[in-house]
Amino acid sequence: MIADIVVWGSLICAALYCGAWLLSPRLREQIEQPKHQFQQQVQHFDTARREAGQQERSQS
């Protein structure tokens, strides 16, 4: 009985979360913001690393 409550409660919460994600662009943007920040940081790192490598090659 308790397991049923936990499972159904989890399914209901997941359905509400998915519904909110689909219907609210602002919520979706907020949820996905860390992903975009991480991608920007990786791009900045790659650019800085590439520029540093080019500077080292030009000095050699």
BALUMRO-78145 format. One record per residue: x, y, z of N, C-alpha, C, O in turn; residue number from 1. Coordinates in Angstrom, 1 decimal, padded with zeros to 4 digits, m for minus. Example, Ala and Ser with C-alpha at 12.3 -4.5 7.8 and 13.67 -1.06 7.14 Angstrom:
BEGIN
+--------+--------+--------+--------+--------+--------+--------+--------+--------+--------+--------+--------+-----+
!    n_X !    n_Y !    n_Z !   ca_X !   ca_Y !   ca_Z !    c_X !    c_Y !    c_Z !    o_X !    o_Y !    o_Z !   k !
+--------+--------+--------+--------+--------+--------+--------+--------+--------+--------+--------+--------+-----+
!  013.2 ! m005.7 !  007.8 !  012.3 ! m004.5 !  007.8 !  013.2 ! m003.3 !  007.8 !  014.2 ! m003.3 !  008.5 !   1 !
!  012.8 ! m002.2 !  007.1 !  013.7 ! m001.1 !  007.1 !  012.9 !  000.0 !  007.9 !  013.4 !  001.1 !  008.0 !   2 !
+--------+--------+--------+--------+--------+--------+--------+--------+--------+--------+--------+--------+-----+
END
This chain:
BEGIN
+--------+--------+--------+--------+--------+--------+--------+--------+--------+--------+--------+--------+-----+
!    n_X !    n_Y !    n_Z !   ca_X !   ca_Y !   ca_Z !    c_X !    c_Y !    c_Z !    o_X !    o_Y !    o_Z !   k !
+--------+--------+--------+--------+--------+--------+--------+--------+--------+--------+--------+--------+-----+
!  000.8 ! m001.2 !  000.0 !  000.0 !  000.0 !  000.0 !  000.9 !  001.3 !  000.0 !  000.6 !  002.2 ! m000.8 !   1 !
!  001.8 !  001.3 !  000.9 !  002.7 !  002.5 !  000.9 !  003.5 !  002.6 ! m000.4 !  003.7 !  003.7 ! m000.9 !   2 !
!  003.9 !  001.5 ! m000.9 !  004.7 !  001.5 ! m002.2 !  003.8 !  002.1 ! m003.3 !  004.3 !  002.8 ! m004.1 !   3 !
!  002.5 !  001.7 ! m003.3 !  001.6 !  002.3 ! m004.3 !  001.5 !  003.8 ! m004.2 !  001.5 !  004.5 ! m005.2 !   4 !
!  001.4 !  004.3 ! m002.9 !  001.3 !  005.7 ! m002.7 !  002.6 !  006.4 ! m003.2 !  002.5 !  007.5 ! m003.9 !   5 !
!  003.7 !  005.8 ! m002.9 !  005.0 !  006.4 ! m003.4 !  005.1 !  006.4 ! m004.9 !  005.5 !  007.5 ! m005.5 !   6 !
!  004.8 !  005.3 ! m005.5 !  004.8 !  005.2 ! m007.0 !  003.9 !  006.2 ! m007.6 !  004.2 !  007.0 ! m008.5 !   7 !
!  002.6 !  006.2 ! m007.2 !  001.6 !  007.1 ! m007.8 !  001.9 !  008.6 ! m007.5 !  001.8 !  009.4 ! m008.4 !   8 !
!  002.4 !  008.9 ! m006.3 !  002.8 !  010.2 ! m006.0 !  004.0 !  010.7 ! m006.9 !  004.0 !  011.8 ! m007.4 !   9 !
!  004.9 !  009.8 ! m007.1 !  006.1 !  010.1 ! m008.0 !  005.6 !  010.3 ! m009.4 !  006.0 !  011.3 ! m010.1 !  10 !
!  004.7 !  009.5 ! m009.9 !  004.2 !  009.6 ! m011.3 !  003.4 !  010.9 ! m011.4 !  003.5 !  011.6 ! m012.5 !  11 !
!  002.6 !  011.3 ! m010.4 !  001.8 !  012.5 ! m010.5 !  002.8 !  013.7 ! m010.5 !  002.6 !  014.7 ! m011.3 !  12 !
!  003.8 !  013.7 ! m009.6 !  004.8 !  014.8 ! m009.6 !  005.5 !  014.9 ! m010.9 !  005.7 !  016.0 ! m011.4 !  13 !
!  005.9 !  013.8 ! m011.5 !  006.6 !  013.8 ! m012.8 !  005.7 !  014.4 ! m013.9 !  006.1 !  015.1 ! m014.7 !  14 !
!  004.4 !  014.0 ! m013.9 !  003.5 !  014.5 ! m014.9 !  003.3 !  016.0 ! m014.7 !  003.2 !  016.7 ! m015.7 !  15 !
!  003.1 !  016.5 ! m013.5 !  003.0 !  017.9 ! m013.3 !  004.2 !  018.7 ! m013.7 !  004.1 !  019.7 ! m014.4 !  16 !
!  005.4 !  018.1 ! m013.4 !  006.6 !  018.8 ! m013.8 !  006.7 !  018.8 ! m015.4 !  007.1 !  019.9 ! m015.9 !  17 !
!  006.4 !  017.7 ! m016.0 !  006.5 !  017.7 ! m017.5 !  005.5 !  018.7 ! m018.1 !  005.8 !  019.4 ! m019.1 !  18 !
!  004.3 !  018.7 ! m017.5 !  003.3 !  019.6 ! m018.0 !  003.7 !  021.1 ! m017.9 !  003.5 !  021.9 ! m018.8 !  19 !
!  004.2 !  021.4 ! m016.7 !  004.7 !  022.8 ! m016.5 !  005.9 !  023.1 ! m017.4 !  005.9 !  024.2 ! m017.9 !  20 !
!  006.7 !  022.2 ! m017.7 !  007.9 !  022.4 ! m018.6 !  007.4 !  022.6 ! m020.0 !  007.9 !  023.5 ! m020.7 !  21 !
!  006.4 !  021.9 ! m020.4 !  005.8 !  022.1 ! m021.8 !  005.1 !  023.4 ! m021.9 !  005.1 !  024.0 ! m023.0 !  22 !
!  004.3 !  023.8 ! m020.9 !  003.4 !  024.9 ! m021.0 !  004.0 !  026.3 ! m020.6 !  003.5 !  027.3 ! m021.0 !  23 !
!  005.2 !  026.3 ! m019.9 !  005.7 !  027.5 ! m019.5 !  007.1 !  027.8 ! m020.0 !  008.1 !  027.2 ! m019.6 !  24 !
!  007.2 !  028.6 ! m021.0 !  008.5 !  028.9 ! m021.6 !  009.5 !  029.5 ! m020.6 !  010.7 !  029.3 ! m020.6 !  25 !
!  009.0 !  030.4 ! m019.7 !  009.8 !  031.0 ! m018.7 !  010.4 !  029.9 ! m017.7 !  011.6 !  030.0 ! m017.4 !  26 !
!  009.6 !  029.0 ! m017.3 !  010.1 !  027.9 ! m016.4 !  011.1 !  027.1 ! m017.2 !  012.1 !  026.7 ! m016.6 !  27 !
!  010.8 !  026.7 ! m018.4 !  011.7 !  025.9 ! m019.3 !  013.1 !  026.6 ! m019.4 !  014.1 !  026.0 ! m019.3 !  28 !
!  013.1 !  028.0 ! m019.6 !  014.3 !  028.7 ! m019.7 !  015.1 !  028.7 ! m018.4 !  016.3 !  028.5 ! m018.4 !  29 !
!  014.4 !  028.8 ! m017.3 !  015.0 !  028.8 ! m016.0 !  015.6 !  027.4 ! m015.7 !  016.7 !  027.3 ! m015.2 !  30 !
!  014.9 !  026.4 ! m016.1 !  015.4 !  025.0 ! m015.9 !  016.6 !  024.7 ! m016.7 !  017.6 !  024.1 ! m016.2 !  31 !
!  016.6 !  025.2 ! m017.9 !  017.7 !  024.9 ! m018.9 !  018.9 !  025.9 ! m018.8 !  019.9 !  025.7 ! m019.5 !  32 !
!  018.8 !  026.9 ! m018.0 !  019.8 !  027.9 ! m017.9 !  021.2 !  027.4 ! m017.5 !  022.2 !  027.7 ! m018.1 !  33 !
!  021.3 !  026.5 ! m016.5 !  022.6 !  025.9 ! m016.2 !  023.3 !  025.2 ! m017.4 !  024.5 !  025.3 ! m017.5 !  34 !
!  022.5 !  024.5 ! m018.2 !  023.1 !  023.9 ! m019.4 !  023.7 !  024.9 ! m020.3 !  024.8 !  024.7 ! m020.8 !  35 !
!  023.0 !  026.0 ! m020.5 !  023.5 !  027.0 ! m021.5 !  024.7 !  027.7 ! m020.9 !  025.7 !  028.0 ! m021.6 !  36 !
!  024.7 !  028.0 ! m019.6 !  025.9 !  028.6 ! m018.9 !  027.1 !  027.7 ! m019.0 !  028.2 !  028.1 ! m019.3 !  37 !
!  026.9 !  026.4 ! m018.8 !  028.0 !  025.4 ! m019.0 !  028.5 !  025.4 ! m020.4 !  029.8 !  025.4 ! m020.6 !  38 !
!  027.7 !  025.4 ! m021.4 !  028.1 !  025.4 ! m022.8 !  028.9 !  026.7 ! m023.1 !  029.9 !  026.6 ! m023.8 !  39 !
!  028.5 !  027.8 ! m022.6 !  029.2 !  029.0 ! m022.8 !  030.6 !  029.0 ! m022.2 !  031.6 !  029.4 ! m022.8 !  40 !
!  030.7 !  028.4 ! m020.9 !  032.0 !  028.3 ! m020.3 !  032.9 !  027.4 ! m021.0 !  034.1 !  027.7 ! m021.2 !  41 !
!  032.4 !  026.3 ! m021.6 !  033.2 !  025.4 ! m022.4 !  033.7 !  026.1 ! m023.6 !  034.9 !  025.9 ! m024.0 !  42 !
!  032.8 !  026.9 ! m024.3 !  033.2 !  027.6 ! m025.5 !  034.3 !  028.6 ! m025.2 !  035.3 !  028.7 ! m025.9 !  43 !
!  034.2 !  029.4 ! m024.1 !  035.2 !  030.3 ! m023.7 !  036.5 !  029.6 ! m023.4 !  037.6 !  030.1 ! m023.8 !  44 !
!  036.4 !  028.5 ! m022.7 !  037.6 !  027.8 ! m022.4 !  038.3 !  027.3 ! m023.7 !  039.5 !  027.4 ! m023.8 !  45 !
!  037.5 !  026.7 ! m024.6 !  038.1 !  026.2 ! m025.8 !  038.7 !  027.4 ! m026.6 !  039.8 !  027.2 ! m027.2 !  46 !
!  038.1 !  028.5 ! m026.7 !  038.6 !  029.7 ! m027.4 !  039.9 !  030.2 ! m026.8 !  040.9 !  030.4 ! m027.5 !  47 !
!  039.9 !  030.3 ! m025.5 !  041.1 !  030.8 ! m024.8 !  042.3 !  029.8 ! m025.0 !  043.4 !  030.2 ! m025.2 !  48 !
!  042.0 !  028.5 ! m024.9 !  043.0 !  027.5 ! m025.1 !  043.6 !  027.5 ! m026.5 !  044.8 !  027.4 ! m026.7 !  49 !
!  042.7 !  027.7 ! m027.5 !  043.1 !  027.7 ! m028.9 !  044.0 !  029.0 ! m029.1 !  045.0 !  028.9 ! m029.8 !  50 !
!  043.6 !  030.1 ! m028.6 !  044.3 !  031.4 ! m028.7 !  045.7 !  031.2 ! m028.1 !  046.7 !  031.7 ! m028.6 !  51 !
!  045.7 !  030.6 ! m026.9 !  047.0 !  030.4 ! m026.2 !  047.9 !  029.5 ! m027.0 !  049.1 !  029.7 ! m027.1 !  52 !
!  047.4 !  028.5 ! m027.6 !  048.1 !  027.6 ! m028.5 !  048.7 !  028.3 ! m029.7 !  049.8 !  028.0 ! m030.1 !  53 !
!  047.9 !  029.1 ! m030.3 !  048.4 !  029.9 ! m031.5 !  049.5 !  030.9 ! m031.1 !  050.4 !  031.1 ! m031.8 !  54 !
!  049.4 !  031.5 ! m029.9 !  050.4 !  032.4 ! m029.5 !  051.7 !  031.7 ! m029.2 !  052.8 !  032.2 ! m029.5 !  55 !
!  051.6 !  030.5 ! m028.6 !  052.8 !  029.7 ! m028.4 !  053.5 !  029.3 ! m029.7 !  054.7 !  029.3 ! m029.8 !  56 !
!  052.7 !  028.9 ! m030.7 !  053.3 !  028.5 ! m031.9 !  053.9 !  029.7 ! m032.7 !  055.0 !  029.5 ! m033.3 !  57 !
!  053.3 !  030.9 ! m032.5 !  053.9 !  032.0 ! m033.2 !  055.2 !  032.5 ! m032.6 !  056.0 !  033.1 ! m033.2 !  58 !
!  055.3 !  032.2 ! m031.3 !  056.5 !  032.6 ! m030.5 !  057.7 !  031.7 ! m030.8 !  058.9 !  032.0 ! m030.7 !  59 !
!  057.4 !  030.4 ! m031.2 !  058.4 !  029.4 ! m031.4 !  059.2 !  029.6 ! m032.7 !  060.1 !  028.9 ! m033.0 !  60 !
+--------+--------+--------+--------+--------+--------+--------+--------+--------+--------+--------+--------+-----+
END
